[in-house]
Amino acid sequence: MPNFKRVALQVGDRVKMSALGSKRSPVLAKKIGTITGVRRDSRTIFVRFDGNRTPTTLHRDYIEPLEA
């Protein structure tokens, strides 16, 4: 199993797709977005990608913080 670095994510953070997320969802691979919601009881994150009107629901391991 890969050794993923766990980073706390919160609403408002800018994110991009991780290597795993890009592999599983190539359509979203190059997109950047903003976290709009975090479900505390699961590993679900809601991300509104730039240019989209509605958020996309993703597993936490599919995204990573955007470097400044």
Biopython code that builds the backbone (N, CA, C, O; Angstrom):
import numpy as np
from Bio.PDB.StructureBuilder import StructureBuilder

atoms = [
    (1, "MET", "N", (0.841, -1.178, 0.000)),
    (1, "MET", "CA", (0.000, 0.000, 0.000)),
    (1, "MET", "C", (0.885, 1.240, 0.000)),
    (1, "MET", "O", (1.869, 1.298, 0.737)),
    (2, "PRO", "N", (0.539, 2.243, -0.830)),
    (2, "PRO", "CA", (1.353, 3.459, -0.913)),
    (2, "PRO", "C", (1.368, 4.204, 0.423)),
    (2, "PRO", "O", (0.418, 4.125, 1.201)),
    (3, "ASN", "N", (2.439, 4.912, 0.670)),
    (3, "ASN", "CA", (2.566, 5.703, 1.886)),
    (3, "ASN", "C", (2.129, 7.136, 1.588)),
    (3, "ASN", "O", (2.938, 7.964, 1.170)),
    (4, "PHE", "N", (0.828, 7.426, 1.807)),
    (4, "PHE", "CA", (0.295, 8.747, 1.533)),
    (4, "PHE", "C", (0.566, 9.667, 2.706)),
    (4, "PHE", "O", (0.408, 9.279, 3.864)),
    (5, "LYS", "N", (0.974, 10.886, 2.398)),
    (5, "LYS", "CA", (1.156, 11.885, 3.441)),
    (5, "LYS", "C", (-0.213, 12.504, 3.723)),
    (5, "LYS", "O", (-0.861, 13.017, 2.810)),
    (6, "ARG", "N", (-0.652, 12.460, 4.975)),
    (6, "ARG", "CA", (-1.952, 12.991, 5.363)),
    (6, "ARG", "C", (-1.827, 14.465, 5.700)),
    (6, "ARG", "O", (-1.021, 14.853, 6.546)),
    (7, "VAL", "N", (-2.626, 15.280, 5.036)),
    (7, "VAL", "CA", (-2.637, 16.713, 5.267)),
    (7, "VAL", "C", (-4.059, 17.109, 5.614)),
    (7, "VAL", "O", (-5.004, 16.681, 4.952)),
    (8, "ALA", "N", (-4.216, 17.922, 6.645)),
    (8, "ALA", "CA", (-5.547, 18.387, 7.031)),
    (8, "ALA", "C", (-6.074, 19.321, 5.949)),
    (8, "ALA", "O", (-5.397, 20.269, 5.552)),
    (9, "LEU", "N", (-7.268, 19.052, 5.483)),
    (9, "LEU", "CA", (-7.909, 19.890, 4.478)),
    (9, "LEU", "C", (-9.143, 20.533, 5.085)),
    (9, "LEU", "O", (-9.837, 19.924, 5.900)),
    (10, "GLN", "N", (-9.412, 21.769, 4.683)),
    (10, "GLN", "CA", (-10.577, 22.453, 5.195)),
    (10, "GLN", "C", (-11.235, 23.272, 4.094)),
    (10, "GLN", "O", (-10.649, 23.508, 3.037)),
    (11, "VAL", "N", (-12.451, 23.696, 4.360)),
    (11, "VAL", "CA", (-13.209, 24.496, 3.400)),
    (11, "VAL", "C", (-12.399, 25.735, 3.036)),
    (11, "VAL", "O", (-11.852, 26.415, 3.904)),
    (12, "GLY", "N", (-12.333, 26.015, 1.735)),
    (12, "GLY", "CA", (-11.596, 27.177, 1.239)),
    (12, "GLY", "C", (-10.225, 26.847, 0.691)),
    (12, "GLY", "O", (-9.651, 27.652, -0.041)),
    (13, "ASP", "N", (-9.678, 25.676, 1.026)),
    (13, "ASP", "CA", (-8.362, 25.280, 0.514)),
    (13, "ASP", "C", (-8.424, 25.040, -0.986)),
    (13, "ASP", "O", (-9.409, 24.511, -1.501)),
    (14, "ARG", "N", (-7.363, 25.434, -1.681)),
    (14, "ARG", "CA", (-7.228, 25.172, -3.108)),
    (14, "ARG", "C", (-6.557, 23.807, -3.261)),
    (14, "ARG", "O", (-5.580, 23.506, -2.576)),
    (15, "VAL", "N", (-7.089, 22.988, -4.164)),
    (15, "VAL", "CA", (-6.586, 21.623, -4.341)),
    (15, "VAL", "C", (-6.478, 21.261, -5.813)),
    (15, "VAL", "O", (-7.050, 21.910, -6.689)),
    (16, "LYS", "N", (-5.715, 20.190, -6.050)),
    (16, "LYS", "CA", (-5.600, 19.590, -7.376)),
    (16, "LYS", "C", (-5.768, 18.088, -7.195)),
    (16, "LYS", "O", (-5.769, 17.592, -6.068)),
    (17, "MET", "N", (-5.906, 17.378, -8.278)),
    (17, "MET", "CA", (-6.037, 15.927, -8.219)),
    (17, "MET", "C", (-4.679, 15.311, -7.874)),
    (17, "MET", "O", (-3.643, 15.743, -8.380)),
    (18, "SER", "N", (-4.701, 14.308, -7.015)),
    (18, "SER", "CA", (-3.482, 13.572, -6.678)),
    (18, "SER", "C", (-3.160, 12.603, -7.815)),
    (18, "SER", "O", (-3.926, 12.486, -8.772)),
    (19, "ALA", "N", (-2.043, 11.922, -7.710)),
    (19, "ALA", "CA", (-1.673, 10.928, -8.734)),
    (19, "ALA", "C", (-2.731, 9.834, -8.814)),
    (19, "ALA", "O", (-3.111, 9.411, -9.905)),
    (20, "LEU", "N", (-3.207, 9.376, -7.655)),
    (20, "LEU", "CA", (-4.252, 8.347, -7.628)),
    (20, "LEU", "C", (-5.544, 8.877, -8.244)),
    (20, "LEU", "O", (-6.183, 8.188, -9.039)),
    (21, "GLY", "N", (-5.928, 10.098, -7.880)),
    (21, "GLY", "CA", (-7.144, 10.698, -8.426)),
    (21, "GLY", "C", (-7.063, 10.884, -9.933)),
    (21, "GLY", "O", (-8.042, 10.649, -10.642)),
    (22, "SER", "N", (-5.909, 11.302, -10.423)),
    (22, "SER", "CA", (-5.721, 11.491, -11.865)),
    (22, "SER", "C", (-5.817, 10.171, -12.615)),
    (22, "SER", "O", (-6.345, 10.109, -13.726)),
    (23, "LYS", "N", (-5.303, 9.122, -11.998)),
    (23, "LYS", "CA", (-5.366, 7.798, -12.621)),
    (23, "LYS", "C", (-6.807, 7.294, -12.672)),
    (23, "LYS", "O", (-7.241, 6.731, -13.677)),
    (24, "ARG", "N", (-7.539, 7.500, -11.588)),
    (24, "ARG", "CA", (-8.912, 7.008, -11.498)),
    (24, "ARG", "C", (-9.905, 7.879, -12.261)),
    (24, "ARG", "O", (-10.944, 7.390, -12.706)),
    (25, "SER", "N", (-9.592, 9.166, -12.416)),
    (25, "SER", "CA", (-10.502, 10.085, -13.111)),
    (25, "SER", "C", (-9.694, 11.009, -14.026)),
    (25, "SER", "O", (-9.460, 12.168, -13.682)),
    (26, "PRO", "N", (-9.269, 10.507, -15.185)),
    (26, "PRO", "CA", (-8.410, 11.288, -16.076)),
    (26, "PRO", "C", (-9.041, 12.598, -16.562)),
    (26, "PRO", "O", (-8.322, 13.540, -16.898)),
    (27, "VAL", "N", (-10.354, 12.665, -16.601)),
    (27, "VAL", "CA", (-11.032, 13.890, -17.054)),
    (27, "VAL", "C", (-10.735, 15.050, -16.105)),
    (27, "VAL", "O", (-10.685, 16.204, -16.530)),
    (28, "LEU", "N", (-10.542, 14.749, -14.835)),
    (28, "LEU", "CA", (-10.291, 15.791, -13.830)),
    (28, "LEU", "C", (-8.802, 16.004, -13.548)),
    (28, "LEU", "O", (-8.448, 16.848, -12.724)),
    (29, "ALA", "N", (-7.944, 15.265, -14.207)),
    (29, "ALA", "CA", (-6.516, 15.227, -13.876)),
    (29, "ALA", "C", (-5.850, 16.596, -13.805)),
    (29, "ALA", "O", (-5.034, 16.816, -12.909)),
    (30, "LYS", "N", (-6.152, 17.500, -14.684)),
    (30, "LYS", "CA", (-5.481, 18.803, -14.741)),
    (30, "LYS", "C", (-6.274, 19.930, -14.081)),
    (30, "LYS", "O", (-5.856, 21.087, -14.127)),
    (31, "LYS", "N", (-7.401, 19.609, -13.475)),
    (31, "LYS", "CA", (-8.258, 20.649, -12.901)),
    (31, "LYS", "C", (-7.815, 21.058, -11.505)),
    (31, "LYS", "O", (-7.228, 20.277, -10.756)),
    (32, "ILE", "N", (-8.116, 22.310, -11.182)),
    (32, "ILE", "CA", (-7.831, 22.891, -9.879)),
    (32, "ILE", "C", (-9.145, 23.410, -9.325)),
    (32, "ILE", "O", (-9.978, 23.928, -10.070)),
    (33, "GLY", "N", (-9.334, 23.273, -8.020)),
    (33, "GLY", "CA", (-10.593, 23.716, -7.441)),
    (33, "GLY", "C", (-10.457, 24.130, -5.988)),
    (33, "GLY", "O", (-9.362, 24.169, -5.426)),
    (34, "THR", "N", (-11.611, 24.441, -5.395)),
    (34, "THR", "CA", (-11.692, 24.893, -4.015)),
    (34, "THR", "C", (-12.586, 23.948, -3.232)),
    (34, "THR", "O", (-13.654, 23.562, -3.707)),
    (35, "ILE", "N", (-12.158, 23.575, -2.043)),
    (35, "ILE", "CA", (-12.983, 22.717, -1.191)),
    (35, "ILE", "C", (-14.180, 23.525, -0.699)),
    (35, "ILE", "O", (-14.023, 24.610, -0.139)),
    (36, "THR", "N", (-15.373, 22.984, -0.916)),
    (36, "THR", "CA", (-16.594, 23.654, -0.472)),
    (36, "THR", "C", (-17.231, 22.940, 0.711)),
    (36, "THR", "O", (-18.111, 23.495, 1.368)),
    (37, "GLY", "N", (-16.797, 21.715, 0.989)),
    (37, "GLY", "CA", (-17.348, 20.979, 2.117)),
    (37, "GLY", "C", (-16.516, 19.758, 2.441)),
    (37, "GLY", "O", (-15.868, 19.172, 1.574)),
    (38, "VAL", "N", (-16.550, 19.383, 3.724)),
    (38, "VAL", "CA", (-15.830, 18.203, 4.209)),
    (38, "VAL", "C", (-16.796, 17.424, 5.077)),
    (38, "VAL", "O", (-17.329, 17.963, 6.046)),
    (39, "ARG", "N", (-17.026, 16.179, 4.749)),
    (39, "ARG", "CA", (-17.895, 15.324, 5.561)),
    (39, "ARG", "C", (-17.039, 14.691, 6.654)),
    (39, "ARG", "O", (-16.154, 13.882, 6.371)),
    (40, "ARG", "N", (-17.302, 15.057, 7.874)),
    (40, "ARG", "CA", (-16.478, 14.634, 9.013)),
    (40, "ARG", "C", (-16.567, 13.142, 9.304)),
    (40, "ARG", "O", (-15.602, 12.552, 9.789)),
    (41, "ASP", "N", (-17.703, 12.524, 9.017)),
    (41, "ASP", "CA", (-17.891, 11.115, 9.364)),
    (41, "ASP", "C", (-17.383, 10.154, 8.303)),
    (41, "ASP", "O", (-17.533, 8.941, 8.447)),
    (42, "SER", "N", (-16.789, 10.673, 7.246)),
    (42, "SER", "CA", (-16.261, 9.806, 6.194)),
    (42, "SER", "C", (-15.059, 10.485, 5.546)),
    (42, "SER", "O", (-14.576, 11.504, 6.039)),
    (43, "ARG", "N", (-14.591, 9.931, 4.467)),
    (43, "ARG", "CA", (-13.437, 10.492, 3.745)),
    (43, "ARG", "C", (-13.897, 11.261, 2.515)),
    (43, "ARG", "O", (-13.166, 11.352, 1.529)),
    (44, "THR", "N", (-15.111, 11.815, 2.568)),
    (44, "THR", "CA", (-15.704, 12.517, 1.439)),
    (44, "THR", "C", (-15.379, 14.011, 1.485)),
    (44, "THR", "O", (-15.512, 14.661, 2.521)),
    (45, "ILE", "N", (-14.953, 14.532, 0.341)),
    (45, "ILE", "CA", (-14.644, 15.954, 0.189)),
    (45, "ILE", "C", (-15.454, 16.481, -0.996)),
    (45, "ILE", "O", (-15.607, 15.790, -2.004)),
    (46, "PHE", "N", (-15.968, 17.701, -0.873)),
    (46, "PHE", "CA", (-16.703, 18.343, -1.959)),
    (46, "PHE", "C", (-15.822, 19.446, -2.532)),
    (46, "PHE", "O", (-15.399, 20.351, -1.813)),
    (47, "VAL", "N", (-15.548, 19.363, -3.837)),
    (47, "VAL", "CA", (-14.651, 20.313, -4.501)),
    (47, "VAL", "C", (-15.386, 20.951, -5.674)),
    (47, "VAL", "O", (-15.957, 20.259, -6.517)),
    (48, "ARG", "N", (-15.363, 22.301, -5.714)),
    (48, "ARG", "CA", (-15.903, 23.000, -6.892)),
    (48, "ARG", "C", (-14.700, 23.379, -7.752)),
    (48, "ARG", "O", (-13.927, 24.279, -7.422)),
    (49, "PHE", "N", (-14.572, 22.664, -8.860)),
    (49, "PHE", "CA", (-13.465, 22.925, -9.768)),
    (49, "PHE", "C", (-13.710, 24.223, -10.521)),
    (49, "PHE", "O", (-14.851, 24.575, -10.820)),
    (50, "ASP", "N", (-12.627, 24.932, -10.825)),
    (50, "ASP", "CA", (-12.712, 26.202, -11.538)),
    (50, "ASP", "C", (-13.503, 26.018, -12.833)),
    (50, "ASP", "O", (-13.218, 25.117, -13.622)),
    (51, "GLY", "N", (-14.493, 26.878, -13.041)),
    (51, "GLY", "CA", (-15.318, 26.809, -14.237)),
    (51, "GLY", "C", (-16.587, 25.994, -14.066)),
    (51, "GLY", "O", (-17.474, 26.058, -14.917)),
    (52, "ASN", "N", (-16.694, 25.233, -12.991)),
    (52, "ASN", "CA", (-17.897, 24.430, -12.736)),
    (52, "ASN", "C", (-18.849, 25.192, -11.820)),
    (52, "ASN", "O", (-18.419, 25.990, -10.987)),
    (53, "ARG", "N", (-20.142, 24.938, -11.980)),
    (53, "ARG", "CA", (-21.147, 25.585, -11.139)),
    (53, "ARG", "C", (-21.400, 24.822, -9.844)),
    (53, "ARG", "O", (-21.712, 25.418, -8.814)),
    (54, "THR", "N", (-21.266, 23.513, -9.903)),
    (54, "THR", "CA", (-21.585, 22.685, -8.737)),
    (54, "THR", "C", (-20.358, 21.900, -8.285)),
    (54, "THR", "O", (-19.463, 21.622, -9.084)),
    (55, "PRO", "N", (-20.318, 21.544, -7.001)),
    (55, "PRO", "CA", (-19.183, 20.772, -6.487)),
    (55, "PRO", "C", (-19.195, 19.320, -6.965)),
    (55, "PRO", "O", (-20.241, 18.762, -7.297)),
    (56, "THR", "N", (-18.025, 18.739, -6.989)),
    (56, "THR", "CA", (-17.825, 17.329, -7.305)),
    (56, "THR", "C", (-17.492, 16.615, -5.997)),
    (56, "THR", "O", (-16.699, 17.117, -5.200)),
    (57, "THR", "N", (-18.088, 15.458, -5.776)),
    (57, "THR", "CA", (-17.833, 14.670, -4.578)),
    (57, "THR", "C", (-16.686, 13.709, -4.861)),
    (57, "THR", "O", (-16.732, 12.936, -5.819)),
    (58, "LEU", "N", (-15.659, 13.764, -4.020)),
    (58, "LEU", "CA", (-14.468, 12.942, -4.224)),
    (58, "LEU", "C", (-14.015, 12.308, -2.918)),
    (58, "LEU", "O", (-14.303, 12.818, -1.835)),
    (59, "HIS", "N", (-13.309, 11.197, -3.029)),
    (59, "HIS", "CA", (-12.660, 10.578, -1.877)),
    (59, "HIS", "C", (-11.443, 11.425, -1.519)),
    (59, "HIS", "O", (-10.797, 11.985, -2.405)),
    (60, "ARG", "N", (-11.135, 11.520, -0.274)),
    (60, "ARG", "CA", (-10.025, 12.340, 0.230)),
    (60, "ARG", "C", (-8.692, 12.010, -0.445)),
    (60, "ARG", "O", (-7.885, 12.908, -0.687)),
    (61, "ASP", "N", (-8.455, 10.745, -0.747)),
    (61, "ASP", "CA", (-7.187, 10.344, -1.355)),
    (61, "ASP", "C", (-7.041, 10.789, -2.808)),
    (61, "ASP", "O", (-5.960, 10.665, -3.384)),
    (62, "TYR", "N", (-8.113, 11.303, -3.407)),
    (62, "TYR", "CA", (-8.063, 11.721, -4.812)),
    (62, "TYR", "C", (-7.603, 13.164, -4.995)),
    (62, "TYR", "O", (-7.404, 13.608, -6.126)),
    (63, "ILE", "N", (-7.432, 13.907, -3.889)),
    (63, "ILE", "CA", (-7.004, 15.285, -4.014)),
    (63, "ILE", "C", (-5.809, 15.562, -3.099)),
    (63, "ILE", "O", (-5.535, 14.824, -2.153)),
    (64, "GLU", "N", (-5.109, 16.654, -3.419)),
    (64, "GLU", "CA", (-3.985, 17.094, -2.591)),
    (64, "GLU", "C", (-3.933, 18.616, -2.651)),
    (64, "GLU", "O", (-4.438, 19.215, -3.601)),
    (65, "PRO", "N", (-3.326, 19.249, -1.645)),
    (65, "PRO", "CA", (-3.257, 20.721, -1.639)),
    (65, "PRO", "C", (-2.456, 21.243, -2.819)),
    (65, "PRO", "O", (-1.498, 20.616, -3.271)),
    (66, "LEU", "N", (-2.863, 22.385, -3.298)),
    (66, "LEU", "CA", (-2.149, 23.072, -4.378)),
    (66, "LEU", "C", (-0.985, 23.828, -3.750)),
    (66, "LEU", "O", (-1.184, 24.582, -2.797)),
    (67, "GLU", "N", (0.210, 23.639, -4.262)),
    (67, "GLU", "CA", (1.359, 24.362, -3.732)),
    (67, "GLU", "C", (1.216, 25.839, -4.058)),
    (67, "GLU", "O", (0.735, 26.205, -5.130)),
    (68, "ALA", "N", (1.635, 26.678, -3.130)),
    (68, "ALA", "CA", (1.525, 28.140, -3.309)),
    (68, "ALA", "C", (2.489, 28.652, -4.357)),
    (68, "ALA", "O", (2.525, 29.852, -4.628)),
]
sb = StructureBuilder()
sb.init_structure("model")
sb.init_model(0)
sb.init_chain("A")
sb.init_seg("    ")
for serial, (resi, resn, name, xyz) in enumerate(atoms, 1):
    if name == "N":
        sb.init_residue(resn, " ", resi, " ")
    sb.init_atom(name, np.array(xyz, "f"), 0.0, 1.0, " ", f" {name:<3s}", serial, name[0])
structure = sb.get_structure()
